[in-house]
Amino acid sequence: MKNFKRLAAVAVSSLALGAGSLALAPSAVAAPAPQVDATAAALPGAPLPAAVPATPRVTPFTRPQNAVNFAYAQLGDRYGWGATGPNAWDCSGLTYGSWRYAGRAIPRTSYSQWSNLRRVSLRSISPGDIVIYRGGGHVGIYVGKGYIIHASTYSRPVAKVRLYSMSITAVVRPPY
């Protein structure tokens, strides 16, 4: 539930700030949620209103931004080797989960992502692309403006760091 609340905040701030060069079509924006009686929602056993749908409404043009928004919503979650969420992630589990949320199935491991997704040049990197580090042993999702979000190791939570904070091996792009 905490991830959905954080994701809602990221999505709202992305829309308010213009979300880069991506424009959302009117059909991609959800209708306002109906008003809920706060007293009824506070009663034990009362159903809670859904803050964010389980899966976003996606088009090929919004998939990369949805993957980025999902990664932002995981900031601060703990690292766990082989973890694929919802409260712990390893590096490739985070990229896998981000693109799964965006509506695309990609390979699970960093080496599989590197070998099975389309390579793009570093000059043409765009938000949503997966950056391969350390000869394929580590990955992060590019979020724009020279930053990635990644899950690095047990002592550090999911974090946003500079793109060039590690030696880049390749950049790959999941199919939109």
C-alpha positions as CSV (number, residue, x, y, z in Angstrom):
1,M,0.0,0.0,0.0
2,K,2.9,2.4,0.8
3,N,4.3,2.0,-2.7
4,F,0.9,2.9,-4.3
5,K,0.7,6.0,-2.2
6,R,4.2,7.0,-3.1
7,L,3.5,6.2,-6.8
8,A,0.4,8.4,-6.7
9,A,2.5,11.3,-5.4
10,V,5.1,10.8,-8.1
11,A,2.5,10.6,-10.8
12,V,0.8,13.8,-9.6
13,S,4.0,15.7,-9.4
14,S,5.1,14.4,-12.9
15,L,1.8,15.6,-14.4
16,A,2.1,19.0,-12.6
17,L,5.7,19.4,-13.8
18,G,4.9,18.4,-17.3
19,A,6.7,15.0,-17.2
20,G,9.5,16.0,-19.5
21,S,8.8,15.8,-23.2
22,L,6.1,13.2,-22.8
23,A,2.5,14.5,-23.1
24,L,-0.3,12.4,-21.8
25,A,-3.4,12.1,-24.0
26,P,-6.7,13.0,-22.3
27,S,-7.6,9.3,-22.3
28,A,-4.5,8.4,-20.4
29,V,-5.4,10.6,-17.4
30,A,-7.7,8.9,-14.9
31,A,-11.0,10.5,-14.0
32,P,-11.1,12.1,-10.6
33,A,-11.9,9.7,-7.7
34,P,-15.4,9.9,-6.2
35,Q,-15.7,11.7,-2.9
36,V,-15.6,9.2,0.0
37,D,-17.1,9.9,3.4
38,A,-14.1,10.1,5.7
39,T,-16.1,8.8,8.7
40,A,-17.1,5.7,6.8
41,A,-13.6,5.0,5.6
42,A,-12.3,5.3,9.1
43,L,-14.6,2.6,10.5
44,P,-13.0,-0.8,11.1
45,G,-13.8,-3.2,8.3
46,A,-15.0,-0.4,5.9
47,P,-13.6,-0.7,2.4
48,L,-10.8,1.8,1.6
49,P,-11.0,3.8,-1.6
50,A,-8.4,2.8,-4.2
51,A,-5.8,5.6,-4.4
52,V,-4.1,4.2,-7.6
53,P,-5.2,1.4,-9.9
54,A,-3.2,-1.8,-9.7
55,T,-1.9,-1.3,-13.2
56,P,-1.7,2.0,-15.0
57,R,-3.5,2.7,-18.2
58,V,-0.7,2.5,-20.7
59,T,0.0,3.4,-24.3
60,P,3.4,2.8,-26.0
61,F,4.2,6.5,-25.4
62,T,3.6,6.4,-21.6
63,R,5.3,3.0,-20.8
64,P,8.8,4.4,-20.3
65,Q,7.4,7.2,-18.0
66,N,5.3,4.6,-16.1
67,A,8.5,2.5,-15.5
68,V,10.3,5.6,-14.3
69,N,7.5,6.6,-12.0
70,F,7.4,3.1,-10.5
71,A,11.2,3.2,-9.8
72,Y,10.8,6.6,-8.1
73,A,8.1,5.1,-5.9
74,Q,10.6,2.5,-4.6
75,L,13.2,5.0,-3.4
76,G,14.2,4.1,0.1
77,D,13.1,0.4,-0.1
78,R,15.7,-2.0,1.2
79,Y,18.0,-4.2,-1.0
80,G,17.6,-7.9,-1.0
81,W,19.5,-10.3,-3.2
82,G,17.1,-11.9,-5.8
83,A,14.2,-9.7,-4.5
84,T,11.5,-8.5,-6.8
85,G,9.4,-6.4,-4.4
86,P,7.2,-5.2,-3.1
87,N,9.4,-3.9,-0.2
88,A,12.8,-5.2,-1.2
89,W,14.6,-5.2,-4.5
90,D,17.8,-6.3,-6.2
91,C,19.1,-4.3,-9.1
92,S,17.5,-6.3,-11.9
93,G,14.4,-7.0,-9.8
94,L,13.8,-3.3,-9.7
95,T,14.2,-2.8,-13.5
96,Y,12.1,-5.9,-14.1
97,G,9.4,-4.7,-11.7
98,S,9.4,-1.2,-13.2
99,W,8.8,-2.4,-16.7
100,R,6.3,-5.0,-15.6
101,Y,4.3,-2.2,-14.0
102,A,4.6,-0.3,-17.2
103,G,3.0,-3.3,-19.1
104,R,6.0,-5.0,-20.6
105,A,7.6,-8.3,-19.6
106,I,11.4,-8.1,-19.7
107,P,14.0,-10.7,-18.7
108,R,14.5,-11.0,-14.9
109,T,18.3,-11.0,-14.5
110,S,20.8,-8.3,-15.4
111,Y,22.7,-10.6,-17.8
112,S,19.5,-11.6,-19.5
113,Q,18.4,-8.0,-19.8
114,W,21.8,-7.1,-21.4
115,S,21.7,-9.9,-23.9
116,N,18.0,-9.9,-24.8
117,L,17.0,-6.2,-25.0
118,R,17.9,-3.9,-27.9
119,R,21.1,-2.0,-27.4
120,V,21.1,1.8,-27.9
121,S,23.9,4.3,-27.9
122,L,24.7,6.3,-24.8
123,R,24.0,9.4,-26.9
124,S,20.4,8.4,-27.4
125,I,19.6,7.3,-23.9
126,S,16.2,8.3,-22.7
127,P,14.1,7.8,-19.5
128,G,13.1,4.2,-19.0
129,D,16.3,2.8,-20.6
130,I,18.2,0.2,-18.6
131,V,21.9,1.0,-18.0
132,I,24.2,-2.0,-17.7
133,Y,27.2,-1.6,-15.4
134,R,30.1,-3.8,-14.3
135,G,30.2,-6.1,-17.4
136,G,26.5,-7.0,-17.0
137,G,26.6,-7.6,-13.2
138,H,24.6,-4.5,-12.3
139,V,21.7,-2.5,-13.8
140,G,19.8,0.7,-13.1
141,I,16.9,2.5,-14.8
142,Y,17.7,5.8,-16.4
143,V,15.3,8.5,-15.1
144,G,16.6,11.5,-17.0
145,K,18.9,14.5,-16.4
146,G,21.9,12.3,-15.9
147,Y,20.5,10.1,-13.1
148,I,19.5,6.4,-12.6
149,I,17.6,4.7,-9.9
150,H,19.1,1.4,-8.7
151,A,19.2,-1.1,-5.8
152,S,22.9,-1.6,-5.1
153,T,23.7,-3.5,-2.0
154,Y,22.6,-4.7,1.5
155,S,23.8,-1.6,3.3
156,R,22.0,0.9,1.0
157,P,18.4,1.3,0.1
158,V,17.1,1.9,-3.4
159,A,18.6,5.3,-4.4
160,K,18.9,7.8,-7.2
161,V,22.5,8.3,-8.3
162,R,24.5,9.9,-11.1
163,L,24.5,8.0,-14.4
164,Y,28.3,8.0,-14.4
165,S,28.7,6.9,-10.8
166,M,29.9,3.5,-12.1
167,S,31.6,2.2,-15.3
168,I,28.9,1.9,-18.0
169,T,29.0,-1.3,-20.1
170,A,25.9,-0.7,-22.3
171,V,22.4,0.8,-22.5
172,V,19.5,-1.3,-23.5
173,R,15.9,-0.4,-24.3
174,P,12.8,-2.5,-23.6
175,P,10.2,-2.7,-26.3
176,Y,7.6,0.0,-25.9
